Amino acid sequence: MKFMRILAVDDDESTLAFLRVRLEQDGFEVSVARTGAEALEMAATLMPDLALVDLRLPGMDGFELSRRLLQISEIPIIMLTAVADEQTVVEGLERYAEDYVNKPFHYPELRARITRVLSRRTPDPTAGRMVIDEHLTIDLPRRTVWVDSVPQRLSPIETRLLATLVQNRGRVVPQDALLRRAWGHLNEGEPDSLWVRMRNLRRKIGDGANPPRYVLTERGVGYRFAEAEPEAPAEPPPGSGRADSAAMRRTTHPATTVPVVTKVIAGLPTG
């Protein structure tokens, strides 16, 4: 199951406790909030993949909270409602929510709706072969990576660690979440074991530079797989005015030509 963050918002403590336990058992990272203000603060820092929002919140109601959440990010929202008014439900679906569940709800139904919404919104980048850059290619279903065309076999735990990091590319994955995803309920999953496995994983993916290029450490928090670097702008085609004028300036005033500076990163392959 893909590692995802869910924000659950409800003023009922028993509902939040139930959701946290069941969703974490299914492999989600769960944050809970009891008010709209608390939920907005969490959403701005955690950037959840989905929000479960109770309509009847104290102060800021579920509609207003949903409106403000969507101003922060395109967060898919499932509304939890005990409101029997059909028009209220229709309004929520048309304006804010991807889906809704009536309270009291059965967890299997809620879980199915969460799965459907997430699968609709978020394609899984780890389902096939991924070309990270000219040096690294990853094939998680085959538990294999290629570094400069040389294959390296990953262990099951290394595969689950790399899958979790790539699925959350650009975002910090907490150590506790990595331990749960990689080891489950086995006793082997301790912070020291995680550090050793990360060191081995970096070695296998050719990430021995200091600082690393792919798997970055966020000290005291967790790890993050680096986002893709933006592509450099293409050079103007030969014969274009900009290229010709630039060449003329270099020819006419050789003393003012700015030399090209090449940045070499120690430890990275040069081939």
RAPE-V122603 format. One record per residue. N is the residue number from 0. RES is the residue in one small letter. NEAR is the number of other C-alpha atoms within 12 Angstrom. D_FIRST is the distance of its C-alpha to the first C-alpha in whole Angstrom. Layout:
n: <N N>
res: <RES RES>
near: <NEAR NEAR>
d_first: <D_FIRST D_FIRST>
This chain:
n: <0 1 2 3 4 5 6 7 8 9 10 11 12 13 14 15 16 17 18 19 20 21 22 23 24 25 26 27 28 29 30 31 32 33 34 35 36 37 38 39 40 41 42 43 44 45 46 47 48 49 50 51 52 53 54 55 56 57 58 59 60 61 62 63 64 65 66 67 68 69 70 71 72 73 74 75 76 77 78 79 80 81 82 83 84 85 86 87 88 89 90 91 92 93 94 95 96 97 98 99 100 101 102 103 104 105 106 107 108 109 110 111 112 113 114 115 116 117 118 119 120 121 122 123 124 125 126 127 128 129 130 131 132 133 134 135 136 137 138 139 140 141 142 143 144 145 146 147 148 149 150 151 152 153 154 155 156 157 158 159 160 161 162 163 164 165 166 167 168 169 170 171 172 173 174 175 176 177 178 179 180 181 182 183 184 185 186 187 188 189 190 191 192 193 194 195 196 197 198 199 200 201 202 203 204 205 206 207 208 209 210 211 212 213 214 215 216 217 218 219 220 221 222 223 224 225 226 227 228 229 230 231 232 233 234 235 236 237 238 239 240 241 242 243 244 245 246 247 248 249 250 251 252 253 254 255 256 257 258 259 260 261 262 263 264 265 266 267 268 269 270>
res: <m k f m r i l a v d d d e s t l a f l r v r l e q d g f e v s v a r t g a e a l e m a a t l m p d l a l v d l r l p g m d g f e l s r r l l q i s e i p i i m l t a v a d e q t v v e g l e r y a e d y v n k p f h y p e l r a r i t r v l s r r t p d p t a g r m v i d e h l t i d l p r r t v w v d s v p q r l s p i e t r l l a t l v q n r g r v v p q d a l l r r a w g h l n e g e p d s l w v r m r n l r r k i g d g a n p p r y v l t e r g v g y r f a e a e p e a p a e p p p g s g r a d s a a m r r t t h p a t t v p v v t k v i a g l p t g>
near: <22 31 41 38 38 39 45 44 46 39 28 24 16 14 27 28 21 20 35 28 20 21 32 28 20 26 28 34 38 35 34 38 33 34 30 35 25 25 37 35 23 26 35 21 18 27 30 35 37 42 47 48 50 43 41 26 28 21 16 25 27 43 33 27 39 42 26 24 36 26 16 21 21 23 34 39 42 39 44 42 32 22 21 15 12 14 11 22 28 20 20 32 25 18 20 32 36 33 33 37 32 24 22 17 19 17 22 15 17 25 26 19 27 35 29 19 25 30 19 15 17 22 16 23 24 30 18 18 20 24 21 26 22 19 24 28 29 36 28 33 21 22 29 29 35 27 29 23 19 16 20 27 24 29 22 20 30 35 35 32 44 43 40 41 39 37 32 34 26 22 29 33 38 29 31 26 35 40 34 30 35 35 26 21 15 13 12 17 24 21 23 13 21 30 23 17 30 38 24 25 34 33 25 31 40 32 29 24 20 16 17 26 29 35 40 30 28 19 13 12 17 26 35 31 32 28 20 15 13 9 8 6 7 9 13 14 11 13 12 12 12 14 16 16 16 20 18 14 16 16 13 12 13 13 10 10 14 11 9 6 6 6 8 10 15 14 15 24 19 12 8>
d_first: <0 4 6 9 12 14 18 19 23 25 29 28 27 26 24 22 22 20 17 17 16 14 12 12 11 8 7 9 12 15 18 21 24 27 29 29 31 28 25 27 27 24 22 25 24 20 19 16 14 15 18 19 23 25 29 31 31 34 36 33 32 29 30 32 29 26 29 29 25 26 28 26 23 22 20 18 20 20 23 24 27 30 32 34 35 34 35 33 30 31 32 29 27 29 30 26 23 21 21 22 22 26 26 26 23 21 17 16 17 16 13 13 15 13 10 13 14 12 11 15 15 13 13 10 13 11 11 15 18 18 22 22 26 28 28 24 22 18 17 13 13 17 16 19 21 24 26 30 29 29 26 24 22 19 18 14 14 16 13 10 12 13 10 9 13 13 11 13 16 19 18 18 15 17 18 16 13 13 15 12 9 12 14 12 16 18 21 21 18 21 22 25 22 20 23 24 21 21 24 23 21 23 26 24 23 26 26 29 31 32 30 27 26 23 21 23 24 24 26 26 22 20 19 19 18 22 22 24 27 29 31 35 37 39 43 45 46 50 53 51 53 51 51 54 55 53 55 58 58 57 60 62 61 60 60 58 55 52 50 47 45 42 40 39 36 36 34 33 34 36 36>
